[in-house]
Structures are given as structure tokens and as C-alpha cells.
Amino acid sequence: MEATLNNESTPKKKLKKAEYLKGWIPLRYLRYYVAVFATAFTLIIPWVTVNGNHFFLLSFVDFKFHFFFITFDMQELYLLPFLLMILFIGVFGITVLGGRMFCGWFCPQTIFRVVYRDFIETKIFKLRKRIKNKQIEPDYSLPINKLKRAAILVLSVALAFLAAADALWFFIPPEQFFDYALNITDHSVFMTAWIGITVFLVYDIVFLKENFCVYVCPYSRIQSVLYDDDTIMAIYDNDRGGRIYDEHHTKLVDKQDQLAPADLCTTCESCVTVCPTHIDIRQGLQLECINCLECVDACTEIMAKFNEPSLVNWSSVREIEKKEGKTRFFRPKILGYAAVLTGIFVILMVMGSGKELMLININKQTRLYDIEKVEQAAKVSNAYTVLIQNTQNKAHDYYIDVIGNDKIKIERPSHPFTIKPGVKTKKTLVLYTTEKLADSNRHDTILDIQLKAYAVDDKEKIFAVRDIRFTYPRADILDKKMHRE
């Protein structure tokens, strides 16, 4: 075996792949499937509505927030911090578990670069010879390549416009998007955002490339704090392959004959040429690694020719370097992240499920009460200002009732009133009583009562209950008013 690996006269093309590699699917293909699913999801989901509500929409048009097909008014954005906590804690948890897996498999930057480099440049226009060699840039000095470059740029701008539009569909209702696009003079901010995002995407994907991952993205700086010995990452096995670099990242080996006879690395550099961020995984953990696992695929194919497992594995330091046993997936740190995420998600669901399908605000007016004599009885009235918003997608007739107190009645409004979708209406609410509710000569009496505002046509579902206070005057003030009249 050792002689075969170190005999340079043996043509590698004559060696057959191992039987165990039959049926093996490169991880690159799995990433393609994930990218296709993520792209289709982000393009389609903005257009999916349930009763006019979107899956996710932070609308800057009507100032509403749609989440899981439930619409929240901007006054209910107390839920948004929970979503941000889930996002950030989730990404941190994924990093502890699988390294920069988000970067390599889900990040839009990575997906755009795969589409641009592997599909457009390589498959369609043949500017690159092979997907597996990402270190050699196309020769743009050739006239035909210049034409191809121009065509690619035009196509990239078109795709960037679509991607920018897709990004805006999560902030501008898609059904209104094209009306905005057809009236750009009336929507200059919208057009500026669309063009600005497009320009950034073209610059990022065509010119900045993976330098964004290496120098711009702050995530690579965060990851080093989150990694531990059980974090899954692309890792080179020095014990099997041989040490190519020392602890100071100085290269020790350039050719295979510089390695010990038992070392399996062929120094073919396949893991290097395939890397999109231009690193050598054999140096160990590096901030530039996005865990795309291209190097794992490359080494797997090379070592299969020698009937050996890959020297670059998707594994952990504990398993490959320290040889301390299997990777611990369910360790305290991961369980802690899972518990925190579950707790936040439960709180979010509880708060979201308790959402009222209308908004109402009731404030007492400055005058404490009014007293008048009605048929030998004292009529005491309290006035309130009521602001009601219809958060539904159709008009409803609304009314207000007093709950659990038949001594206090409603004088105004005297009948239901109609509110159009998304419209706020201000009403004056007058409550009165002709009953004697208190008999105190020292102070006014404050009574706690409940009001229920509801949609007349759907009172079981669309309603809101509010606690307010009714002020009943002192007995001497009532007597004075009644004797005066």
C-alpha cells in the first residue's frame, strides 16, 4: 500500500476507485439542492398569502408586520425582538454545532457566487475549464472572452435586479411592488433602494467575490469564539496524511517524497485548488473557511483511487486530532442553546397567539364627570376618547358593551359604526348611570369596570377587552346639584 502511494511512476489514472465510493454523492451536489430550495422558497413565499396575510412581511407601506400569516400592527412590534433573538442565537448555535455551516450552505452571498461562478461562468459560457479549479481566473485578454464577460455582466445585472426585488418583497407587499415600479417618479425612495441593492449585489458577486467572506463579513471573526473541540468542520488528518504545515503555518512539504513513507497525502493540492476562499485546509482552522466542504469532496475522490478514506473530513478536533472518541453532539453547550431557543420560541408563540384582531385605546377625557337631573334622579356621565383600528382586510361594524355591570350604560355611541380595513377611527364614548353607586362625603369614588369592543359580524373572534375607571361624585356634590335644579 505504501509503495503504491509513494511510487510516482504509477499513473493515477490507471487506478480504480474503491467499491465503497459507488453511490457516493458529492457534498457539493447536496449544497446545490439546498441552494435551489432556498432560492425557490425566498422567491415564492412572498407571494403566498392566507386571508391576505403573508408568511413574513415587515411592510413599510402600511406599517404592518406579517408573521406566520398573522398581521400585527406596528404598535405590536414587541414581537420583533424575539425574532431577532431567535435569528442570532440560532446562528450562534449552528456555529457551535457545525462551524460556519450557515456561510457555506445557506448564506445568499455563497449561493450567488455558486450560481455566478459554477453555473454561469463555467457551465453556460465555458470561461472556466472546471468547477474544481477555483484558483485560475479566466483569461479576459482574448476577444471572445471579453464578449462573454460583457454578456455575463448583463445577465448578472438582470439577476441582481430580480434578487433585489425579492429582497424588497419582504418589506413592500409584492402585490403593490409592480405598481411602485410603474410609477417610479412617485416612489423615489423605493427606486433608490431597488437600484442601490442591485448595484451592491453586482459589485459584491462579480468584483468583490469571496473577499466579502474573508474581509467584510464580521461572522468569521465571531466564529473563533464559538468553536470548541466538538464543533464539526472541514479538518485535515495530520496523523494519516502527514504534517504539511507547522504550528506557525509555515509550509514544510511541497512534494510527496518529502513526507514519511506512511503518510498518505499525495500533495496533489486538489483540496487547495477547489477552495473558493483560496486557503489550504491542511493549515488547520482558519477564519476564511466557510465550511463549504469542497475540499472534503476533492480529497475523497483522490483517496478513493487508493482505496483509502478522505484525509479531509467533516468532523471535529476531538475525533480527528485529539483522538478522544466520537464527537459529542448533545453536549451541555448545545443543549443550552436549544433550551434558550425553545424558550424564546414558546414565548413568541404564546404572545402571538394572544394577539387581538383589533386595536383599541381608551383614555378618559379631562372632565371628571357631568351631573344632570333626570326625572328626580341624578344622571352621572363620564366621557372617554376611544381610538379603534381595524387591522383586518375587510370592513367591519364595531360596537362597545359594558361587561358585568348593568348599572352603568352606554349613551354614546348609540349604534354600531363602520371602519374600513387598516383605518383608525376616533370616537367619543359616554358612559352614564342613574343608580346610586356610592355614598361618600369625603371623596369621589373610583369604580373599575370592563368594556368589550367587538366586530358585530364576528364578535366571537374579533374583540378586545379593556379595563377603565368610572368616577362617581361625592354625595354632597350630588345633593347640591339635585337641590339646585
N, C-alpha and C positions, 0 to 999 in steps of 0.2 A: 504493500500500500504506500509506504513512504517513498519507495523508489518511483512509483508512478507519479506521485505528486511533484517530485523534485527532478524528474527527468525531462529537461526542456526539449529533448529531441522527439518526445512523444506528441504527435499532433492532437490537440484537444478535440478537434472536430471529429476525430475517429472514435472518441469515447462516447458511450451511450448514457443517456440519463437514467437515473435509478428508477426501479419499478415503483417505488413508493411515491414518486412525483407524478405518476399518472393520475389524472383527475384533479391535480392541484390548480387552484385558481389564484393568479397573482393578486396581491392585495391592492395593486393599482386599479384593477378592474372593480373591486369592491368599492374603492373610493369613487370611481366613475358612477356606479349605481347610486351611491349616496348623493353625489353632486346632482345627478339627474332628478332624483326625488326632491332634494332641497329646492332646486330651481323650479320644478313644476309646482311644488307646494307654494312657494312665495309668489309665483305668477297667478295661480288660480285662486288661492284663499282670499285675496282682497275682494273678489267678485262674488263670493259665496255669502249669502245673507239668509237669515232666519227671521221672519216677520220684520224685515227691513233692518235688522241688526247684523253687524259684521263680527267676524271672529276676533280681529284686533284692528282698531282704528282710533287713533288719537287725533280727532278731527279739529283742524284749525279753522274750519269754515263755520260750523255751528257750535263749536266749543263743547263737544261731547266726546266721551270716551267709551268705545265699544270693546267689550272683553267677553269672550266665550258666548257671543251672540246675545249679550245683555248690554243695554245702553246706560251709561252713567253720565250725569251732568257734571260740568267742571267743578261744581261745588262738592262733588263726591270723589274728588281725586285723592282722597286719603288712601285709596286702594293702590295707587301707582307706586308709592314707596315699597310696598310689599312685592310688587312685580320686579322692581329693580333689585331688591334683596335676593329674590329667587334667581334672577339672572346672574348676579355677581357671585353669590355663594355657590350656585350651580357650576359656574365656570371654574371657580377655585376648587370645588370638589372633584370635578372631572380632571383637573390638572394634577391633584394629589393622586388620583387613581391611575390616569393614563397619560400623564405628561401633557405636551401640547397637542393632544389629540384633536381638540377643537380647531386649532390652526390648520392641521393637515387634512381634516376631513369635512369640516363644516364652515370654515371661515369663507366669506364671499370673496375676499382677496385671492385665496388659494384656488377657489373654483373658477374665478375669472381667468386666472393665469393658466390653469389647465386647459380651459376652452381656447384661449388665445394661442398658447404655445403648442400644446399637443394636438389639438383639433384643427385650428385654422392654419397655423404656420406649417405644421408637419403633414397632416393628413390631406388637407384641401389644396394648399399652394405648394407643398413639397419644398419649402425653403429649408427646412431642417431634414437631414437624412434619416435620423432615427429619434424616436421618443426617448430612448435610453441614454442618449448623449446630450446633456443639457449644458455642457460647458462650451461647446463650439457654437458661436453665433453665426447666422447666415452671412454670406458674402454679398453685401449690398453694392459692391462696385460693379457688378455685372448688370448690364441694361435690363435684362429680363427680370432680375431680382428687384430692381428699382420699381418696375411696373407692378410686380407682385406686392411690393411694400406699400405702394400707393393704394392698390386695391384692398389690401388688408387694413390699412388705416381708415378707408371709407367704411368698410364693413364694421370695424371696431367702433367708429363713431355712431353708426346706426344701432349697434347692440348696446352701446353705452347710453344712448337716448332711451332705449327700452328699459334698461336696468335702472336708470334714474327715475323714469316714470313709475316703475314698480316700487321703488323706494318711497315715492311721494304718495302712492296709493294707500299707504298706511297712515297718512296724515291729511290727505284730501280724499273725500269719498270718490271712489273710482267712477261712479255714475255721473259725477259732476266734473270729472277730470277733463274730458274732451270738450265740454262747454267752456272751461277755462282756456284750453289750448286754442280754441277757435276765436277767442276774444282776448288775445294777449295784451292788447292796449289797456284793457280794464283790469288786468291782473298782472301787473309788472313784477310784483314780489314773487308770484308763482313762477313766472317765466324765468326770472333771475335764478331762482332755486333750481329749476329744471336744467338750465344751461350750466350753472355752476357745478352741480353734481356730475353732469355729463363730462365737462372738461376735466374735473378731478379724476374720474374713472379712466378716461383715455390716457391722461398723463401717468396715472398710477400703473395701469396694466401694460401699456405699450412702452413707456420710457423708464419709470421708476422700478418696475418689476419686483423681484424678491428683495430688493433693497428696502422696501417698505417693511417687510418682516424683520429684517436684520437691524435696521437703524431707526425706523419711525415708530413701529408698534411697541407700546410700553409693556405688553404682555410678556415678552421674552425676559424682561428684567424682573417681573414678578415671579416667574416660574421657579427660579433658583431658590426662592424662599420656601416654596411649597413642596418641592421634591423631598422624598425620603427613600430609604433603601428598598421599599416595596413598590415604588412608582414604576408603572410599565412604560417602557420607552424602547427606541431602537438602540441596541447596545452590542458592541463588538466583544467577542470572547477572546481575550488575550491568551488564555491558557491553551486553547485549541489552535488558534490561528497564529500565535506568536506576537510579541510586542513590537509594534511598528513605531510607536512614539514613546518617549519617556514622560516622566511626570511633569516636565516643563513644556510639553507639546513640541519638543524637538524631534524631528523625524530621524529614526535610527536605521530604517531599512528602505531601500529603493527597489531592490531586486530580490527575487525569490531565493537565490543562492546565498543571500546574507542571513537568511533565517536558519534556525536549527532544523535538522532533518525531520523531527517530529512535528514541526509547525505546519499547519495546513493551508495558511494563506498563500495564494498564488501570486499576490501583488499585481493582479490584473487591473486594479483600480476601477472595476465596474461600479463598486459602491460609491466611488467619488464622482465619476462622470455622470451618473444618473441623478445626483443630488441637485435639487432646484435652488438651494441656498448656497451651493458651492463650498461645502465643508467636507471634511474627511471624518466619517463616523468613527474611525479607528483611533481618533484622538481622545475619545471619551465624550462625556456630556458637554454640550456646547449650547449657548443661548440661541444660536442661529437655527438649531434643529427644530423643525415644525412637526416632527413625528408623522411624516407622510408615508414612511416605511418603504420608499422606493429602493433604498439600499438593502432592505431585507429581501425584496424580490430579486434584485440583481445578484446578491450573493447566493441565494437559494438556487438560482438557475446555474450558476457557475459550479457550485459544490456538488450539485446533483450529477454532474458529469463524472465525478469521482466517487459517486455513491456515498456521499457524506452530507450530513445536515448543514444548514447555513451557519456561517460564522457570525453573521449579524442577525440577532434575534429580537423579537418584540417581547422583551422580558424585563426583569428587574435586576438591580445591583445585588440584591440578596441572593438571587438564584444563579446569576452568571459569574459575578466577580467574587463575592464572599463565600459562595457555595454553602450557605446556611440553610438550605432546604427550599421548599416551594414558596412562591410569592404569597404573602398574606393579603388577600383581597378584603376580607372582612375584619380589618384591624380597627382599633378604637378611633383613630382619626377619621376614617371613612364613615364609621357608624355615627360619629358626632355630626359630620356634615349631613348625613341622611336624616338624622333626628331633627336638626335645625331646619332643614328644607321642608320636612314633613310638617313641623310645627307651623312654619310660616304659611305653607300652603293650606293647612286646615283653617288658620285664622282668616286667610284671604277668602276661602270658600264660605265660612260662616258669615263674615261681614258682607260678602257679595250676595249670599242667599237671603240676607235680611234687608236687601235693598227695597226701598219703597218705589213704586212705579209712578209716583208723582212727587213734586217738590212743593212744600208749603212752609211759609214763615209767618208767624202771628206775633205782632207786637202791640202792646197796649198804647193807646193814644195818651197824650199828656193830661187830659182832663180825667180826674179820678172817677167821677160818676155824674149822672144827671138825675134829678128827682122831680117828679111831677105827680099831681094828684089826679087819679083816675077812679071815678065812682067811689069816693070815700076811702080809696086805698092808695098807698104810696107806691108809685112805679119807679123802681131804681134801674137805671140803664148804664152799662159800661160799653165803651166803643173801642174797637181794635182795628188795626190796619193789617190786612191779610194779603200776602203775595203768593200766588199759586202759579206753578209752571206745569204745563202738560208736556211730559217727557216722552209721550208715546208718538206713534207715527200716524195717528188719525185724530180727528176732533172728538172731544167728549163733552158731555154736560156734567157739571160738577155741582155739588151742594155740600152743606155743612150741618151736622147734627151735634147736639149736646148728649154726652154719654152718661147714663146713670144718675141723672138729676132732673126730675120732672118739674122742679120749682123754677128753674132758670130756662127761659125760652129764647128763641132767635127772632129778632124783629127785622133785621136786615142781614143778608139778602133774603127776600121773601119767596124767591123761586130759583130753580137751577139756572146756571149761566154756562154758556158755551165757551170753550177755549180751544183754539186751533193748535195743531201739532207744533211743539217747540216754542210756544208763545207763553210769555209771562203776563199775568193779569193781576192788577191791584184792586182789591175790594175793601169796602168798609163793612166790618162785622159789628152788629149791635146786639148785645145780649141784655135781657131785662127780666125782672121778676116783680110780681105784685104780692109775693108772700113775705112774711116776716122771717128773715133768715138769721137774725141775731138781735140781741137786746143789750148792747153795751153802751154805757155813758162815758167810758174812758177813751175809747179809740175805735177807729173803723175796723171792721172785721174782714180779713182776707180769706176767701174761700177758694180752695183748689178744685178745679173742675177739668174735665176732659172733653175735647172736641174731636170729632171724626169727620174729616173731609174725604169725599169719595166721588168716583165717577158713577153717575146714576145708572148707566147701562152696564157697568161691570163692577159693582160695589164690593163684591167678594174678593176681587183681585187688586183693583186699583183703588187704594185708600191710604190714608195716613192719619195717625192719632197724635195729637199734641196736648200737653198739659199747660193750662193757662190759669190765671188768677182773676177772680171776680171780687171787686171791692164793694162791700156793703157798708153804708154810712152809720155813724154813731146814732144812738137813739134820740139824743137831744136835737141833732140836726134834722132828723126826720120829723120830730114833733114840731119844731119851729117852722119847717116847710109846710106841713099839713095845716097848721093853725093860720099861717099867713094867707093861704089860699082858701 
